[in-house]
Amino acid sequence: MESHEIKIHTEFIKLQDLLKFAGAVETGGDAKLIIQEGRVTVNGEVCTMRGKKMRPGDHCAIDNELELVVT
């Protein structure tokens, strides 16, 4: 699995925004689709909330292929 660290300078970032910021998806619509399809896990559990607040220490994965770690 490919892993990337994403550094944020705020208290949190929404899951859909994290996916866009990291370049994992091109548009918010793409993010909405893969999240609603259950293809994204947050801290090891499937997450279908695109507004999920991701804080430093959290991690998400898309299809168990790409992992994003928030720092």
N, CA, C, O and CB atoms as a CASP TS submission, in Angstrom:
PFRMAT TS
TARGET T0000
AUTHOR 0000-0000-0000
METHOD Language model
MODEL 1
PARENT N/A
ATOM      1  N   MET     1       0.843  -1.183   0.000  1.00  0.00           N
ATOM      2  CA  MET     1       0.000   0.000   0.000  1.00  0.00           C
ATOM      3  C   MET     1       0.883   1.240   0.000  1.00  0.00           C
ATOM      4  O   MET     1       1.824   1.351   0.786  1.00  0.00           O
ATOM      5  CB  MET     1      -0.956   0.002   1.217  1.00  0.00           C
ATOM      6  N   GLU     2       0.570   2.146  -0.874  1.00  0.00           N
ATOM      7  CA  GLU     2       1.289   3.418  -0.960  1.00  0.00           C
ATOM      8  C   GLU     2       0.791   4.342   0.142  1.00  0.00           C
ATOM      9  O   GLU     2      -0.415   4.438   0.372  1.00  0.00           O
ATOM     10  CB  GLU     2       1.105   4.078  -2.362  1.00  0.00           C
ATOM     11  N   SER     3       1.713   5.027   0.829  1.00  0.00           N
ATOM     12  CA  SER     3       1.340   5.880   1.954  1.00  0.00           C
ATOM     13  C   SER     3       1.926   7.279   1.782  1.00  0.00           C
ATOM     14  O   SER     3       3.066   7.442   1.348  1.00  0.00           O
ATOM     15  CB  SER     3       1.814   5.260   3.283  1.00  0.00           C
ATOM     16  N   HIS     4       1.116   8.292   2.134  1.00  0.00           N
ATOM     17  CA  HIS     4       1.553   9.689   2.053  1.00  0.00           C
ATOM     18  C   HIS     4       1.176  10.412   3.331  1.00  0.00           C
ATOM     19  O   HIS     4       0.090  10.205   3.873  1.00  0.00           O
ATOM     20  CB  HIS     4       0.931  10.399   0.824  1.00  0.00           C
ATOM     21  N   GLU     5       2.074  11.260   3.811  1.00  0.00           N
ATOM     22  CA  GLU     5       1.776  12.120   4.960  1.00  0.00           C
ATOM     23  C   GLU     5       1.248  13.444   4.443  1.00  0.00           C
ATOM     24  O   GLU     5       1.826  14.044   3.537  1.00  0.00           O
ATOM     25  CB  GLU     5       3.037  12.337   5.857  1.00  0.00           C
ATOM     26  N   ILE     6       0.145  13.895   5.025  1.00  0.00           N
ATOM     27  CA  ILE     6      -0.449  15.167   4.644  1.00  0.00           C
ATOM     28  C   ILE     6      -0.405  16.078   5.871  1.00  0.00           C
ATOM     29  O   ILE     6      -1.051  15.808   6.884  1.00  0.00           O
ATOM     30  CB  ILE     6      -1.923  14.983   4.112  1.00  0.00           C
ATOM     31  N   LYS     7       0.361  17.152   5.764  1.00  0.00           N
ATOM     32  CA  LYS     7       0.508  18.079   6.893  1.00  0.00           C
ATOM     33  C   LYS     7      -0.562  19.162   6.786  1.00  0.00           C
ATOM     34  O   LYS     7      -0.723  19.803   5.747  1.00  0.00           O
ATOM     35  CB  LYS     7       1.941  18.714   6.921  1.00  0.00           C
ATOM     36  N   ILE     8      -1.293  19.349   7.893  1.00  0.00           N
ATOM     37  CA  ILE     8      -2.295  20.419   7.918  1.00  0.00           C
ATOM     38  C   ILE     8      -1.897  21.433   8.984  1.00  0.00           C
ATOM     39  O   ILE     8      -1.191  21.105   9.938  1.00  0.00           O
ATOM     40  CB  ILE     8      -3.731  19.849   8.197  1.00  0.00           C
ATOM     41  N   HIS     9      -2.353  22.655   8.810  1.00  0.00           N
ATOM     42  CA  HIS     9      -2.015  23.738   9.744  1.00  0.00           C
ATOM     43  C   HIS     9      -3.257  24.247  10.458  1.00  0.00           C
ATOM     44  O   HIS     9      -3.258  25.346  11.011  1.00  0.00           O
ATOM     45  CB  HIS     9      -1.325  24.894   9.005  1.00  0.00           C
ATOM     46  N   THR    10      -4.314  23.442  10.442  1.00  0.00           N
ATOM     47  CA  THR    10      -5.562  23.788  11.104  1.00  0.00           C
ATOM     48  C   THR    10      -5.899  22.665  12.081  1.00  0.00           C
ATOM     49  O   THR    10      -5.203  21.651  12.133  1.00  0.00           O
ATOM     50  CB  THR    10      -6.719  24.013  10.068  1.00  0.00           C
ATOM     51  N   GLU    11      -6.965  22.847  12.850  1.00  0.00           N
ATOM     52  CA  GLU    11      -7.364  21.837  13.827  1.00  0.00           C
ATOM     53  C   GLU    11      -7.804  20.546  13.137  1.00  0.00           C
ATOM     54  O   GLU    11      -7.530  19.452  13.630  1.00  0.00           O
ATOM     55  CB  GLU    11      -8.493  22.372  14.713  1.00  0.00           C
ATOM     56  N   PHE    12      -8.490  20.675  11.990  1.00  0.00           N
ATOM     57  CA  PHE    12      -8.969  19.501  11.269  1.00  0.00           C
ATOM     58  C   PHE    12      -9.153  19.844   9.800  1.00  0.00           C
ATOM     59  O   PHE    12      -9.101  21.010   9.409  1.00  0.00           O
ATOM     60  CB  PHE    12     -10.289  18.982  11.875  1.00  0.00           C
ATOM     61  N   ILE    13      -9.371  18.805   8.989  1.00  0.00           N
ATOM     62  CA  ILE    13      -9.724  18.957   7.582  1.00  0.00           C
ATOM     63  C   ILE    13     -10.805  17.933   7.299  1.00  0.00           C
ATOM     64  O   ILE    13     -10.734  16.807   7.792  1.00  0.00           O
ATOM     65  CB  ILE    13      -8.475  18.769   6.628  1.00  0.00           C
ATOM     66  N   LYS    14     -11.802  18.304   6.515  1.00  0.00           N
ATOM     67  CA  LYS    14     -12.875  17.365   6.183  1.00  0.00           C
ATOM     68  C   LYS    14     -12.323  16.290   5.255  1.00  0.00           C
ATOM     69  O   LYS    14     -11.429  16.545   4.448  1.00  0.00           O
ATOM     70  CB  LYS    14     -14.082  18.100   5.522  1.00  0.00           C
ATOM     71  N   LEU    15     -12.866  15.093   5.382  1.00  0.00           N
ATOM     72  CA  LEU    15     -12.395  13.950   4.602  1.00  0.00           C
ATOM     73  C   LEU    15     -12.398  14.234   3.112  1.00  0.00           C
ATOM     74  O   LEU    15     -11.403  13.964   2.439  1.00  0.00           O
ATOM     75  CB  LEU    15     -13.249  12.737   4.888  1.00  0.00           C
ATOM     76  N   GLN    16     -13.485  14.772   2.576  1.00  0.00           N
ATOM     77  CA  GLN    16     -13.534  15.025   1.138  1.00  0.00           C
ATOM     78  C   GLN    16     -12.485  16.048   0.722  1.00  0.00           C
ATOM     79  O   GLN    16     -11.918  15.943  -0.366  1.00  0.00           O
ATOM     80  CB  GLN    16     -14.924  15.505   0.730  1.00  0.00           C
ATOM     81  N   ASP    17     -12.221  17.040   1.578  1.00  0.00           N
ATOM     82  CA  ASP    17     -11.206  18.045   1.276  1.00  0.00           C
ATOM     83  C   ASP    17      -9.807  17.454   1.348  1.00  0.00           C
ATOM     84  O   ASP    17      -8.924  17.836   0.580  1.00  0.00           O
ATOM     85  CB  ASP    17     -11.325  19.225   2.234  1.00  0.00           C
ATOM     86  N   LEU    18      -9.607  16.524   2.269  1.00  0.00           N
ATOM     87  CA  LEU    18      -8.315  15.841   2.378  1.00  0.00           C
ATOM     88  C   LEU    18      -8.013  15.065   1.101  1.00  0.00           C
ATOM     89  O   LEU    18      -6.896  15.114   0.585  1.00  0.00           O
ATOM     90  CB  LEU    18      -8.301  14.892   3.594  1.00  0.00           C
ATOM     91  N   LEU    19      -9.008  14.355   0.598  1.00  0.00           N
ATOM     92  CA  LEU    19      -8.811  13.572  -0.621  1.00  0.00           C
ATOM     93  C   LEU    19      -8.469  14.471  -1.804  1.00  0.00           C
ATOM     94  O   LEU    19      -7.619  14.123  -2.623  1.00  0.00           O
ATOM     95  CB  LEU    19     -10.062  12.750  -0.933  1.00  0.00           C
ATOM     96  N   LYS    20      -9.130  15.630  -1.897  1.00  0.00           N
ATOM     97  CA  LYS    20      -8.831  16.581  -2.975  1.00  0.00           C
ATOM     98  C   LYS    20      -7.447  17.197  -2.779  1.00  0.00           C
ATOM     99  O   LYS    20      -6.658  17.261  -3.722  1.00  0.00           O
ATOM    100  CB  LYS    20      -9.905  17.692  -3.034  1.00  0.00           C
ATOM    101  N   PHE    21      -7.145  17.652  -1.555  1.00  0.00           N
ATOM    102  CA  PHE    21      -5.868  18.296  -1.251  1.00  0.00           C
ATOM    103  C   PHE    21      -4.691  17.364  -1.543  1.00  0.00           C
ATOM    104  O   PHE    21      -3.650  17.803  -2.033  1.00  0.00           O
ATOM    105  CB  PHE    21      -5.833  18.741   0.215  1.00  0.00           C
ATOM    106  N   ALA    22      -4.862  16.089  -1.243  1.00  0.00           N
ATOM    107  CA  ALA    22      -3.791  15.113  -1.448  1.00  0.00           C
ATOM    108  C   ALA    22      -3.663  14.688  -2.909  1.00  0.00           C
ATOM    109  O   ALA    22      -2.690  14.030  -3.279  1.00  0.00           O
ATOM    110  CB  ALA    22      -4.032  13.891  -0.583  1.00  0.00           C
ATOM    111  N   GLY    23      -4.633  15.059  -3.739  1.00  0.00           N
ATOM    112  CA  GLY    23      -4.590  14.676  -5.147  1.00  0.00           C
ATOM    113  C   GLY    23      -5.089  13.261  -5.396  1.00  0.00           C
ATOM    114  O   GLY    23      -4.869  12.706  -6.472  1.00  0.00           O
ATOM    115  N   ALA    24      -5.758  12.673  -4.411  1.00  0.00           N
ATOM    116  CA  ALA    24      -6.282  11.310  -4.563  1.00  0.00           C
ATOM    117  C   ALA    24      -7.492  11.294  -5.493  1.00  0.00           C
ATOM    118  O   ALA    24      -7.772  10.284  -6.138  1.00  0.00           O
ATOM    119  CB  ALA    24      -6.662  10.720  -3.191  1.00  0.00           C
ATOM    120  N   VAL    25      -8.213  12.421  -5.560  1.00  0.00           N
ATOM    121  CA  VAL    25      -9.342  12.587  -6.478  1.00  0.00           C
ATOM    122  C   VAL    25      -9.206  13.953  -7.133  1.00  0.00           C
ATOM    123  O   VAL    25      -8.520  14.835  -6.618  1.00  0.00           O
ATOM    124  CB  VAL    25     -10.723  12.446  -5.733  1.00  0.00           C
ATOM    125  N   GLU    26      -9.865  14.120  -8.269  1.00  0.00           N
ATOM    126  CA  GLU    26      -9.756  15.390  -8.979  1.00  0.00           C
ATOM    127  C   GLU    26     -10.803  16.407  -8.532  1.00  0.00           C
ATOM    128  O   GLU    26     -10.529  17.606  -8.483  1.00  0.00           O
ATOM    129  CB  GLU    26      -9.879  15.156 -10.463  1.00  0.00           C
ATOM    130  N   THR    27     -12.006  15.925  -8.205  1.00  0.00           N
ATOM    131  CA  THR    27     -13.082  16.858  -7.864  1.00  0.00           C
ATOM    132  C   THR    27     -13.789  16.416  -6.588  1.00  0.00           C
ATOM    133  O   THR    27     -13.630  15.287  -6.125  1.00  0.00           O
ATOM    134  CB  THR    27     -14.092  16.968  -9.023  1.00  0.00           C
ATOM    135  N   GLY    28     -14.566  17.329  -6.040  1.00  0.00           N
ATOM    136  CA  GLY    28     -15.372  17.005  -4.875  1.00  0.00           C
ATOM    137  C   GLY    28     -16.416  15.949  -5.204  1.00  0.00           C
ATOM    138  O   GLY    28     -16.779  15.138  -4.351  1.00  0.00           O
ATOM    139  N   GLY    29     -16.896  15.961  -6.437  1.00  0.00           N
ATOM    140  CA  GLY    29     -17.858  14.956  -6.878  1.00  0.00           C
ATOM    141  C   GLY    29     -17.254  13.554  -6.856  1.00  0.00           C
ATOM    142  O   GLY    29     -17.906  12.590  -6.455  1.00  0.00           O
ATOM    143  N   ASP    30     -16.001  13.456  -7.291  1.00  0.00           N
ATOM    144  CA  ASP    30     -15.305  12.158  -7.248  1.00  0.00           C
ATOM    145  C   ASP    30     -15.149  11.695  -5.811  1.00  0.00           C
ATOM    146  O   ASP    30     -15.341  10.518  -5.508  1.00  0.00           O
ATOM    147  CB  ASP    30     -13.918  12.251  -7.931  1.00  0.00           C
ATOM    148  N   ALA    31     -14.799  12.626  -4.920  1.00  0.00           N
ATOM    149  CA  ALA    31     -14.629  12.287  -3.507  1.00  0.00           C
ATOM    150  C   ALA    31     -15.952  11.798  -2.929  1.00  0.00           C
ATOM    151  O   ALA    31     -15.994  10.782  -2.236  1.00  0.00           O
ATOM    152  CB  ALA    31     -14.106  13.506  -2.707  1.00  0.00           C
ATOM    153  N   LYS    32     -17.032  12.522  -3.215  1.00  0.00           N
ATOM    154  CA  LYS    32     -18.357  12.148  -2.719  1.00  0.00           C
ATOM    155  C   LYS    32     -18.715  10.732  -3.172  1.00  0.00           C
ATOM    156  O   LYS    32     -19.214   9.932  -2.380  1.00  0.00           O
ATOM    157  CB  LYS    32     -19.425  13.154  -3.208  1.00  0.00           C
ATOM    158  N   LEU    33     -18.464  10.430  -4.425  1.00  0.00           N
ATOM    159  CA  LEU    33     -18.815   9.129  -4.988  1.00  0.00           C
ATOM    160  C   LEU    33     -18.074   7.980  -4.309  1.00  0.00           C
ATOM    161  O   LEU    33     -18.697   7.007  -3.886  1.00  0.00           O
ATOM    162  CB  LEU    33     -18.524   9.115  -6.472  1.00  0.00           C
ATOM    163  N   ILE    34     -16.748   8.085  -4.202  1.00  0.00           N
ATOM    164  CA  ILE    34     -16.004   6.959  -3.623  1.00  0.00           C
ATOM    165  C   ILE    34     -16.274   6.812  -2.127  1.00  0.00           C
ATOM    166  O   ILE    34     -16.229   5.702  -1.597  1.00  0.00           O
ATOM    167  CB  ILE    34     -14.504   7.138  -3.861  1.00  0.00           C
ATOM    168  N   ILE    35     -16.553   7.924  -1.444  1.00  0.00           N
ATOM    169  CA  ILE    35     -16.885   7.844  -0.019  1.00  0.00           C
ATOM    170  C   ILE    35     -18.238   7.161   0.156  1.00  0.00           C
ATOM    171  O   ILE    35     -18.381   6.280   1.003  1.00  0.00           O
ATOM    172  CB  ILE    35     -16.900   9.256   0.627  1.00  0.00           C
ATOM    173  N   GLN    36     -19.233   7.564  -0.640  1.00  0.00           N
ATOM    174  CA  GLN    36     -20.565   6.979  -0.522  1.00  0.00           C
ATOM    175  C   GLN    36     -20.583   5.505  -0.935  1.00  0.00           C
ATOM    176  O   GLN    36     -21.420   4.742  -0.455  1.00  0.00           O
ATOM    177  CB  GLN    36     -21.553   7.765  -1.369  1.00  0.00           C
ATOM    178  N   GLU    37     -19.677   5.102  -1.812  1.00  0.00           N
ATOM    179  CA  GLU    37     -19.595   3.705  -2.234  1.00  0.00           C
ATOM    180  C   GLU    37     -18.952   2.818  -1.178  1.00  0.00           C
ATOM    181  O   GLU    37     -18.916   1.597  -1.332  1.00  0.00           O
ATOM    182  CB  GLU    37     -18.817   3.601  -3.526  1.00  0.00           C
ATOM    183  N   GLY    38     -18.441   3.423  -0.100  1.00  0.00           N
ATOM    184  CA  GLY    38     -17.811   2.651   0.964  1.00  0.00           C
ATOM    185  C   GLY    38     -16.397   2.210   0.644  1.00  0.00           C
ATOM    186  O   GLY    38     -15.906   1.238   1.217  1.00  0.00           O
ATOM    187  N   ARG    39     -15.737   2.912  -0.261  1.00  0.00           N
ATOM    188  CA  ARG    39     -14.375   2.555  -0.670  1.00  0.00           C
ATOM    189  C   ARG    39     -13.304   3.194   0.205  1.00  0.00           C
ATOM    190  O   ARG    39     -12.117   2.911   0.043  1.00  0.00           O
ATOM    191  CB  ARG    39     -14.151   2.957  -2.106  1.00  0.00           C
ATOM    192  N   VAL    40     -13.722   4.063   1.143  1.00  0.00           N
ATOM    193  CA  VAL    40     -12.764   4.783   1.991  1.00  0.00           C
ATOM    194  C   VAL    40     -12.890   4.300   3.436  1.00  0.00           C
ATOM    195  O   VAL    40     -13.988   4.186   3.980  1.00  0.00           O
ATOM    196  CB  VAL    40     -12.997   6.323   1.909  1.00  0.00           C
ATOM    197  N   THR    41     -11.733   4.019   4.041  1.00  0.00           N
ATOM    198  CA  THR    41     -11.722   3.677   5.464  1.00  0.00           C
ATOM    199  C   THR    41     -11.012   4.787   6.222  1.00  0.00           C
ATOM    200  O   THR    41     -10.056   5.382   5.725  1.00  0.00           O
ATOM    201  CB  THR    41     -11.028   2.298   5.715  1.00  0.00           C
ATOM    202  N   VAL    42     -11.490   5.058   7.429  1.00  0.00           N
ATOM    203  CA  VAL    42     -10.867   6.041   8.316  1.00  0.00           C
ATOM    204  C   VAL    42     -10.495   5.310   9.591  1.00  0.00           C
ATOM    205  O   VAL    42     -11.350   4.738  10.267  1.00  0.00           O
ATOM    206  CB  VAL    42     -11.821   7.266   8.608  1.00  0.00           C
ATOM    207  N   ASN    43      -9.216   5.336   9.910  1.00  0.00           N
ATOM    208  CA  ASN    43      -8.706   4.641  11.098  1.00  0.00           C
ATOM    209  C   ASN    43      -9.156   3.184  11.123  1.00  0.00           C
ATOM    210  O   ASN    43      -9.488   2.643  12.178  1.00  0.00           O
ATOM    211  CB  ASN    43      -9.171   5.354  12.374  1.00  0.00           C
ATOM    212  N   GLY    44      -9.164   2.551   9.935  1.00  0.00           N
ATOM    213  CA  GLY    44      -9.451   1.124   9.828  1.00  0.00           C
ATOM    214  C   GLY    44     -10.910   0.741   9.674  1.00  0.00           C
ATOM    215  O   GLY    44     -11.218  -0.443   9.538  1.00  0.00           O
ATOM    216  N   GLU    45     -11.827   1.717   9.692  1.00  0.00           N
ATOM    217  CA  GLU    45     -13.255   1.418   9.569  1.00  0.00           C
ATOM    218  C   GLU    45     -13.852   2.165   8.382  1.00  0.00           C
ATOM    219  O   GLU    45     -13.492   3.313   8.120  1.00  0.00           O
ATOM    220  CB  GLU    45     -14.005   1.788  10.867  1.00  0.00           C
ATOM    221  N   VAL    46     -14.765   1.512   7.663  1.00  0.00           N
ATOM    222  CA  VAL    46     -15.414   2.142   6.522  1.00  0.00           C
ATOM    223  C   VAL    46     -16.131   3.405   6.984  1.00  0.00           C
ATOM    224  O   VAL    46     -16.835   3.402   7.994  1.00  0.00           O
ATOM    225  CB  VAL    46     -16.404   1.166   5.838  1.00  0.00           C
ATOM    226  N   CYS    47     -15.942   4.482   6.230  1.00  0.00           N
ATOM    227  CA  CYS    47     -16.558   5.769   6.566  1.00  0.00           C
ATOM    228  C   CYS    47     -17.321   6.275   5.344  1.00  0.00           C
ATOM    229  O   CYS    47     -16.759   6.365   4.253  1.00  0.00           O
ATOM    230  CB  CYS    47     -15.480   6.814   7.026  1.00  0.00           C
ATOM    231  N   THR    48     -18.594   6.603   5.524  1.00  0.00           N
ATOM    232  CA  THR    48     -19.396   7.144   4.431  1.00  0.00           C
ATOM    233  C   THR    48     -19.766   8.607   4.670  1.00  0.00           C
ATOM    234  O   THR    48     -20.636   9.150   3.989  1.00  0.00           O
ATOM    235  CB  THR    48     -20.660   6.314   4.248  1.00  0.00           C
ATOM    236  N   MET    49     -19.104   9.243   5.640  1.00  0.00           N
ATOM    237  CA  MET    49     -19.359  10.658   5.941  1.00  0.00           C
ATOM    238  C   MET    49     -18.268  11.508   5.295  1.00  0.00           C
ATOM    239  O   MET    49     -17.129  11.534   5.762  1.00  0.00           O
ATOM    240  CB  MET    49     -19.412  10.906   7.488  1.00  0.00           C
ATOM    241  N   ARG    50     -18.626  12.199   4.220  1.00  0.00           N
ATOM    242  CA  ARG    50     -17.602  12.989   3.530  1.00  0.00           C
ATOM    243  C   ARG    50     -17.156  14.197   4.338  1.00  0.00           C
ATOM    244  O   ARG    50     -16.083  14.743   4.081  1.00  0.00           O
ATOM    245  CB  ARG    50     -18.118  13.446   2.185  1.00  0.00           C
ATOM    246  N   GLY    51     -17.961  14.627   5.313  1.00  0.00           N
ATOM    247  CA  GLY    51     -17.597  15.753   6.164  1.00  0.00           C
ATOM    248  C   GLY    51     -16.866  15.334   7.426  1.00  0.00           C
ATOM    249  O   GLY    51     -16.655  16.159   8.315  1.00  0.00           O
ATOM    250  N   LYS    52     -16.475  14.069   7.525  1.00  0.00           N
ATOM    251  CA  LYS    52     -15.760  13.547   8.697  1.00  0.00           C
ATOM    252  C   LYS    52     -14.537  14.419   8.970  1.00  0.00           C
ATOM    253  O   LYS    52     -13.741  14.688   8.070  1.00  0.00           O
ATOM    254  CB  LYS    52     -15.337  12.057   8.481  1.00  0.00           C
ATOM    255  N   LYS    53     -14.399  14.856  10.219  1.00  0.00           N
ATOM    256  CA  LYS    53     -13.268  15.708  10.584  1.00  0.00           C
ATOM    257  C   LYS    53     -12.032  14.849  10.800  1.00  0.00           C
ATOM    258  O   LYS    53     -12.012  13.973  11.664  1.00  0.00           O
ATOM    259  CB  LYS    53     -13.582  16.537  11.854  1.00  0.00           C
ATOM    260  N   MET    54     -11.008  15.111  10.008  1.00  0.00           N
ATOM    261  CA  MET    54      -9.744  14.385  10.101  1.00  0.00           C
ATOM    262  C   MET    54      -8.755  15.271  10.848  1.00  0.00           C
ATOM    263  O   MET    54      -8.492  16.405  10.448  1.00  0.00           O
ATOM    264  CB  MET    54      -9.197  13.992   8.680  1.00  0.00           C
ATOM    265  N   ARG    55      -8.220  14.741  11.925  1.00  0.00           N
ATOM    266  CA  ARG    55      -7.276  15.487  12.761  1.00  0.00           C
ATOM    267  C   ARG    55      -5.897  14.827  12.693  1.00  0.00           C
ATOM    268  O   ARG    55      -5.784  13.674  12.279  1.00  0.00           O
ATOM    269  CB  ARG    55      -7.776  15.558  14.235  1.00  0.00           C
ATOM    270  N   PRO    56      -4.852  15.552  13.097  1.00  0.00           N
ATOM    271  CA  PRO    56      -3.521  14.931  13.104  1.00  0.00           C
ATOM    272  C   PRO    56      -3.536  13.598  13.857  1.00  0.00           C
ATOM    273  O   PRO    56      -4.084  13.495  14.954  1.00  0.00           O
ATOM    274  CB  PRO    56      -2.491  15.883  13.740  1.00  0.00           C
ATOM    275  N   GLY    57      -2.933  12.595  13.254  1.00  0.00           N
ATOM    276  CA  GLY    57      -2.912  11.246  13.817  1.00  0.00           C
ATOM    277  C   GLY    57      -3.911  10.323  13.149  1.00  0.00           C
ATOM    278  O   GLY    57      -3.777   9.102  13.230  1.00  0.00           O
ATOM    279  N   ASP    58      -4.926  10.897  12.482  1.00  0.00           N
ATOM    280  CA  ASP    58      -5.901  10.082  11.757  1.00  0.00           C
ATOM    281  C   ASP    58      -5.305   9.629  10.427  1.00  0.00           C
ATOM    282  O   ASP    58      -4.402  10.264   9.884  1.00  0.00           O
ATOM    283  CB  ASP    58      -7.218  10.871  11.523  1.00  0.00           C
ATOM    284  N   HIS    59      -5.826   8.526   9.922  1.00  0.00           N
ATOM    285  CA  HIS    59      -5.398   8.068   8.600  1.00  0.00           C
ATOM    286  C   HIS    59      -6.592   7.513   7.854  1.00  0.00           C
ATOM    287  O   HIS    59      -7.534   6.997   8.456  1.00  0.00           O
ATOM    288  CB  HIS    59      -4.282   7.002   8.710  1.00  0.00           C
ATOM    289  N   CYS    60      -6.542   7.622   6.538  1.00  0.00           N
ATOM    290  CA  CYS    60      -7.601   7.057   5.716  1.00  0.00           C
ATOM    291  C   CYS    60      -6.955   6.292   4.579  1.00  0.00           C
ATOM    292  O   CYS    60      -5.805   6.540   4.216  1.00  0.00           O
ATOM    293  CB  CYS    60      -8.560   8.160   5.180  1.00  0.00           C
ATOM    294  N   ALA    61      -7.710   5.359   4.023  1.00  0.00           N
ATOM    295  CA  ALA    61      -7.225   4.555   2.908  1.00  0.00           C
ATOM    296  C   ALA    61      -8.327   4.456   1.866  1.00  0.00           C
ATOM    297  O   ALA    61      -9.513   4.411   2.194  1.00  0.00           O
ATOM    298  CB  ALA    61      -6.776   3.142   3.382  1.00  0.00           C
ATOM    299  N   ILE    62      -7.917   4.423   0.617  1.00  0.00           N
ATOM    300  CA  ILE    62      -8.843   4.261  -0.497  1.00  0.00           C
ATOM    301  C   ILE    62      -8.574   2.907  -1.127  1.00  0.00           C
ATOM    302  O   ILE    62      -7.474   2.649  -1.614  1.00  0.00           O
ATOM    303  CB  ILE    62      -8.694   5.415  -1.545  1.00  0.00           C
ATOM    304  N   ASP    63      -9.579   2.043  -1.117  1.00  0.00           N
ATOM    305  CA  ASP    63      -9.486   0.702  -1.708  1.00  0.00           C
ATOM    306  C   ASP    63      -8.269  -0.080  -1.218  1.00  0.00           C
ATOM    307  O   ASP    63      -7.760  -0.934  -1.943  1.00  0.00           O
ATOM    308  CB  ASP    63      -9.438   0.810  -3.217  1.00  0.00           C
ATOM    309  N   ASN    64      -7.802   0.189  -0.022  1.00  0.00           N
ATOM    310  CA  ASN    64      -6.613  -0.457   0.538  1.00  0.00           C
ATOM    311  C   ASN    64      -5.395  -0.353  -0.366  1.00  0.00           C
ATOM    312  O   ASN    64      -4.503  -1.200  -0.319  1.00  0.00           O
ATOM    313  CB  ASN    64      -6.902  -1.904   0.814  1.00  0.00           C
ATOM    314  N   GLU    65      -5.359   0.704  -1.200  1.00  0.00           N
ATOM    315  CA  GLU    65      -4.234   0.916  -2.112  1.00  0.00           C
ATOM    316  C   GLU    65      -3.446   2.164  -1.759  1.00  0.00           C
ATOM    317  O   GLU    65      -2.219   2.177  -1.863  1.00  0.00           O
ATOM    318  CB  GLU    65      -4.727   1.012  -3.541  1.00  0.00           C
ATOM    319  N   LEU    66      -4.143   3.212  -1.341  1.00  0.00           N
ATOM    320  CA  LEU    66      -3.503   4.486  -1.045  1.00  0.00           C
ATOM    321  C   LEU    66      -3.886   4.898   0.364  1.00  0.00           C
ATOM    322  O   LEU    66      -5.068   4.991   0.696  1.00  0.00           O
ATOM    323  CB  LEU    66      -3.908   5.577  -2.076  1.00  0.00           C
ATOM    324  N   GLU    67      -2.877   5.146   1.192  1.00  0.00           N
ATOM    325  CA  GLU    67      -3.136   5.578   2.564  1.00  0.00           C
ATOM    326  C   GLU    67      -2.663   7.008   2.750  1.00  0.00           C
ATOM    327  O   GLU    67      -1.565   7.367   2.325  1.00  0.00           O
ATOM    328  CB  GLU    67      -2.441   4.643   3.577  1.00  0.00           C
ATOM    329  N   LEU    68      -3.494   7.823   3.386  1.00  0.00           N
ATOM    330  CA  LEU    68      -3.161   9.204   3.693  1.00  0.00           C
ATOM    331  C   LEU    68      -3.134   9.356   5.208  1.00  0.00           C
ATOM    332  O   LEU    68      -4.101   9.022   5.891  1.00  0.00           O
ATOM    333  CB  LEU    68      -4.178  10.195   3.042  1.00  0.00           C
ATOM    334  N   VAL    69      -2.015   9.866   5.729  1.00  0.00           N
ATOM    335  CA  VAL    69      -1.848  10.057   7.158  1.00  0.00           C
ATOM    336  C   VAL    69      -1.805  11.551   7.434  1.00  0.00           C
ATOM    337  O   VAL    69      -0.983  12.268   6.863  1.00  0.00           O
ATOM    338  CB  VAL    69      -0.564   9.348   7.679  1.00  0.00           C
ATOM    339  N   VAL    70      -2.685  12.020   8.304  1.00  0.00           N
ATOM    340  CA  VAL    70      -2.755  13.449   8.630  1.00  0.00           C
ATOM    341  C   VAL    70      -1.750  13.740   9.739  1.00  0.00           C
ATOM    342  O   VAL    70      -1.745  13.074  10.774  1.00  0.00           O
ATOM    343  CB  VAL    70      -4.206  13.866   9.065  1.00  0.00           C
ATOM    344  N   THR    71      -0.897  14.743   9.513  1.00  0.00           N
ATOM    345  CA  THR    71       0.091  15.133  10.542  1.00  0.00           C
ATOM    346  C   THR    71      -0.060  16.605  10.836  1.00  0.00           C
ATOM    347  O   THR    71       0.668  17.146  11.669  1.00  0.00           O
ATOM    348  CB  THR    71       1.549  14.818  10.085  1.00  0.00           C
TER
END
